[in-house]
Amino acid sequence: MKLAYLKKIAGVVAVFAGVFPGLLAQEKNDAINVFNQGVEYMKANDPRALETFESCIKICDQIGDSAAAIKAKAATVLPDLYFQKAFDLLTIDKKIEESLIAAKVTLKVAEKYKDPNVKESTEKLMIQAYSNMASNYVTAKENVKAIQAFDSVLMINPNHMPSIYNKALIYKGLDNTPKFTETINLYIEKIKQSGDSIKIEQANKVARDYFRVSGSKANQANKLPDALNLLTAASKYGTDKNLCYQFASVYNKQKKFDMAAENAQKGLNLETDTTPEAKAKYYYELGTAQAGKGETGNACESLKNAMYGPFLAAAKAQRTNMKCP
């Protein structure tokens, strides 16, 4: 930033140095002297540069039209100085709240002096500041304040994808299903526009896992209608082997054996781990469904393949009841 300042004022100093003293009224000399003092402060990276240029503009306003050119030169520098103050507070002093206060002032100055570049840079700085603030709140488990900080980012840039995604994760952690659904859906909708397939799949997996885990808990509590609703919600974000297993389990408990068998087989097909232990749970649900359909021979074979790990005892018991060879 300092180099940019010097480029802006390099020509100004040379012009005035060649014209003065003696050609204009003393008041105008005062304005130029203050201006040049501001330049010197700027070269030395002295924070007094900001207030000096402000004083220069006030003097120019008192003088009137004859000092308009000096005022214009000062006005080209002033927004950058305000930005630098906010920037230093954030990046050097690590004072987030003070930086945000300074940034808000900078926005007003940039608007007053019609400096769109400083306005854009300041908004980016505020996004960085609010994001840092949100991260600190997340670390401190102050979730409500974190969400407010992310919302502040989104007030500046409604398409700031990290803020939307992180809000969704907070709502997920809070088990706030309506807000999580709303926010993750918004994120997916917006990220699709970028065509980023990796982030799209990541978001879908987060949503799918959230509803699948909730469905699994409802299944364990034998709340089968709730479980099915949650698993159906999960399936809107794609499918995977674990979701297929949960569907198979619920459908078996509901005695919907055709659907249970279909999902168990789909889970088997999606399982990439070829070890018997990894496939046991799918074979168990498949065997249970086949037994419910009266397919004893197939059920005995499937349950034999399920006799591993935590499914060993249950599969063995079913095979005994069916008098499997």
CORJO-V284980 format. One record per pair of residues at least 4 apart in sequence whose C-alpha atoms are under 8 Angstrom apart, sorted by the first residue. I is the first residue (numbers start at 1). J is the second residue. If there is no record, write none. Layout:
# CORJO-V284980
I_J / I_J
This chain:
# CORJO-V284980
1_5 / 1_80 / 1_84 / 2_6 / 2_42 / 2_43 / 2_45 / 3_7 / 4_8 / 5_9 / 5_42 / 5_77 / 5_80 / 6_10 / 6_43 / 7_11 / 8_12 / 8_76 / 8_77 / 9_13 / 9_39 / 9_73 / 9_77 / 10_14 / 11_15 / 12_16 / 12_73 / 13_17 / 13_36 / 14_18 / 15_19 / 16_20 / 16_32 / 19_23 / 20_24 / 20_29 / 21_29 / 24_28 / 24_29 / 25_29 / 26_30 / 27_31 / 27_63 / 28_32 / 28_60 / 28_63 / 28_66 / 28_67 / 29_33 / 30_34 / 30_59 / 31_35 / 31_56 / 31_57 / 31_59 / 31_60 / 31_67 / 31_70 / 32_36 / 32_56 / 32_70 / 33_37 / 34_38 / 34_52 / 34_53 / 34_55 / 34_56 / 35_39 / 35_52 / 35_53 / 35_56 / 35_70 / 35_74 / 36_40 / 37_41 / 37_49 / 37_52 / 38_42 / 38_48 / 38_49 / 38_50 / 38_52 / 38_53 / 39_43 / 39_49 / 40_44 / 40_49 / 41_45 / 41_46 / 41_47 / 41_48 / 41_49 / 42_46 / 42_47 / 42_49 / 45_49 / 47_51 / 47_85 / 48_52 / 49_53 / 49_81 / 50_54 / 50_78 / 50_81 / 50_82 / 51_55 / 52_56 / 53_57 / 53_74 / 53_78 / 54_58 / 54_78 / 55_59 / 56_60 / 56_71 / 56_74 / 57_61 / 57_71 / 57_74 / 57_75 / 58_62 / 59_63 / 60_64 / 60_67 / 60_68 / 60_70 / 60_71 / 61_67 / 61_68 / 61_71 / 63_67 / 64_68 / 67_71 / 68_72 / 69_73 / 70_74 / 71_75 / 72_76 / 73_77 / 74_78 / 75_79 / 75_113 / 76_80 / 76_113 / 76_115 / 77_81 / 78_82 / 78_109 / 79_83 / 79_106 / 79_109 / 79_110 / 79_113 / 79_115 / 79_118 / 80_84 / 80_118 / 81_85 / 82_86 / 82_102 / 82_103 / 82_105 / 82_106 / 82_109 / 83_87 / 83_102 / 83_103 / 83_106 / 83_118 / 83_121 / 83_122 / 84_88 / 85_89 / 85_99 / 85_102 / 86_90 / 86_98 / 86_99 / 86_100 / 86_101 / 86_102 / 86_103 / 86_106 / 87_91 / 87_92 / 87_99 / 87_125 / 88_92 / 88_93 / 88_99 / 89_93 / 89_94 / 89_95 / 89_96 / 89_98 / 89_99 / 90_94 / 90_95 / 90_96 / 90_98 / 90_99 / 90_129 / 95_99 / 96_100 / 96_129 / 96_130 / 96_132 / 96_133 / 97_101 / 98_102 / 99_103 / 99_129 / 100_104 / 100_126 / 100_129 / 101_105 / 102_106 / 103_107 / 103_122 / 103_123 / 103_125 / 103_126 / 104_108 / 105_109 / 106_110 / 106_119 / 106_122 / 107_111 / 107_118 / 107_119 / 107_122 / 107_123 / 108_112 / 109_113 / 110_114 / 110_115 / 110_116 / 110_118 / 110_119 / 111_115 / 111_116 / 111_119 / 115_119 / 116_120 / 117_121 / 118_122 / 119_123 / 120_124 / 121_125 / 122_126 / 123_127 / 123_156 / 124_128 / 125_129 / 126_130 / 126_153 / 127_131 / 127_153 / 127_156 / 128_132 / 129_133 / 130_134 / 130_149 / 130_150 / 130_152 / 130_153 / 131_135 / 131_149 / 131_150 / 131_153 / 131_163 / 132_136 / 133_137 / 133_146 / 133_149 / 134_138 / 134_145 / 134_146 / 134_147 / 134_148 / 134_149 / 134_150 / 135_139 / 135_146 / 136_140 / 136_146 / 137_141 / 137_142 / 137_143 / 137_145 / 137_146 / 138_142 / 138_143 / 138_146 / 142_146 / 143_147 / 143_170 / 144_148 / 145_149 / 146_150 / 147_151 / 147_167 / 147_170 / 148_152 / 149_153 / 150_154 / 150_163 / 150_164 / 150_167 / 151_155 / 151_163 / 152_156 / 153_157 / 153_158 / 153_160 / 153_163 / 154_158 / 154_159 / 154_160 / 154_163 / 154_164 / 159_190 / 160_164 / 161_165 / 161_187 / 161_190 / 161_191 / 162_166 / 163_167 / 164_168 / 164_183 / 164_184 / 164_186 / 164_187 / 165_169 / 165_183 / 165_184 / 165_187 / 166_170 / 167_171 / 167_183 / 168_172 / 168_179 / 168_180 / 168_181 / 168_183 / 168_184 / 169_173 / 169_180 / 170_174 / 171_175 / 171_176 / 171_177 / 171_179 / 171_180 / 172_176 / 172_177 / 172_180 / 172_210 / 175_180 / 176_180 / 177_181 / 178_182 / 179_183 / 180_184 / 181_185 / 181_207 / 182_186 / 183_187 / 184_188 / 184_203 / 184_207 / 185_189 / 186_190 / 187_191 / 187_203 / 188_192 / 188_200 / 188_203 / 188_204 / 189_193 / 190_194 / 191_195 / 191_196 / 191_199 / 191_200 / 192_196 / 192_197 / 192_200 / 196_200 / 197_201 / 198_202 / 199_203 / 200_204 / 201_205 / 202_206 / 203_207 / 204_208 / 204_237 / 204_238 / 205_209 / 205_237 / 205_238 / 206_210 / 207_211 / 207_234 / 207_237 / 208_212 / 208_233 / 208_234 / 208_235 / 208_236 / 208_237 / 208_238 / 208_239 / 209_213 / 209_234 / 210_214 / 210_234 / 211_215 / 211_230 / 211_231 / 211_233 / 211_234 / 212_216 / 212_230 / 212_231 / 212_234 / 212_243 / 212_246 / 213_217 / 214_218 / 214_227 / 214_230 / 215_219 / 215_226 / 215_227 / 215_228 / 215_229 / 215_230 / 215_231 / 215_246 / 216_220 / 216_227 / 216_246 / 217_221 / 217_227 / 218_222 / 218_223 / 218_224 / 218_226 / 218_227 / 219_223 / 219_224 / 219_226 / 219_227 / 219_246 / 219_250 / 223_227 / 224_228 / 224_250 / 224_253 / 224_254 / 225_229 / 226_230 / 227_231 / 227_250 / 228_232 / 228_247 / 228_250 / 229_233 / 230_234 / 231_235 / 231_243 / 231_246 / 231_247 / 232_236 / 233_237 / 234_238 / 234_239 / 234_243 / 235_239 / 235_243 / 239_243 / 239_244 / 240_244 / 240_267 / 240_270 / 241_245 / 241_266 / 241_267 / 241_268 / 241_270 / 241_271 / 242_246 / 242_267 / 243_247 / 243_267 / 244_248 / 244_263 / 244_264 / 244_266 / 244_267 / 245_249 / 245_263 / 245_264 / 245_267 / 245_281 / 245_282 / 245_285 / 246_250 / 247_251 / 247_260 / 247_263 / 248_252 / 248_259 / 248_260 / 248_261 / 248_262 / 248_263 / 248_264 / 248_285 / 248_286 / 249_253 / 249_260 / 249_285 / 250_254 / 250_260 / 251_255 / 251_256 / 251_257 / 251_259 / 251_260 / 252_256 / 252_257 / 252_260 / 252_285 / 252_288 / 252_289 / 255_292 / 256_260 / 257_261 / 257_289 / 257_290 / 257_292 / 257_293 / 258_262 / 258_289 / 258_293 / 259_263 / 260_264 / 260_285 / 260_286 / 260_289 / 261_265 / 261_285 / 261_286 / 261_289 / 261_290 / 262_266 / 263_267 / 264_268 / 264_282 / 264_283 / 264_285 / 264_286 / 265_269 / 265_282 / 265_286 / 266_270 / 267_271 / 267_282 / 268_279 / 268_282 / 268_283 / 271_278 / 271_279 / 273_278 / 273_279 / 274_278 / 274_279 / 275_279 / 276_280 / 276_305 / 276_306 / 276_308 / 277_281 / 277_306 / 277_308 / 277_309 / 279_283 / 279_305 / 279_306 / 280_284 / 280_305 / 280_306 / 280_307 / 280_308 / 280_309 / 280_311 / 281_285 / 281_306 / 281_311 / 282_286 / 282_306 / 283_287 / 283_302 / 283_303 / 283_305 / 283_306 / 284_288 / 284_302 / 284_303 / 284_305 / 284_306 / 284_311 / 284_315 / 285_289 / 286_290 / 286_299 / 286_302 / 286_303 / 287_291 / 287_298 / 287_299 / 287_300 / 287_301 / 287_302 / 287_303 / 288_292 / 288_299 / 288_303 / 289_293 / 289_299 / 290_294 / 290_295 / 290_296 / 290_298 / 290_299 / 291_295 / 291_296 / 291_298 / 291_299 / 295_299 / 296_300 / 296_322 / 297_301 / 297_324 / 298_302 / 299_303 / 300_304 / 300_319 / 300_322 / 300_324 / 301_305 / 302_306 / 303_307 / 303_315 / 303_316 / 303_318 / 303_319 / 304_315 / 304_316 / 304_319 / 306_311 / 306_312 / 306_315 / 307_311 / 307_312 / 307_313 / 307_315 / 307_316 / 308_312 / 311_315 / 312_316 / 313_317 / 314_318 / 315_319 / 316_320 / 317_321 / 318_322 / 319_323 / 319_324 / 320_324
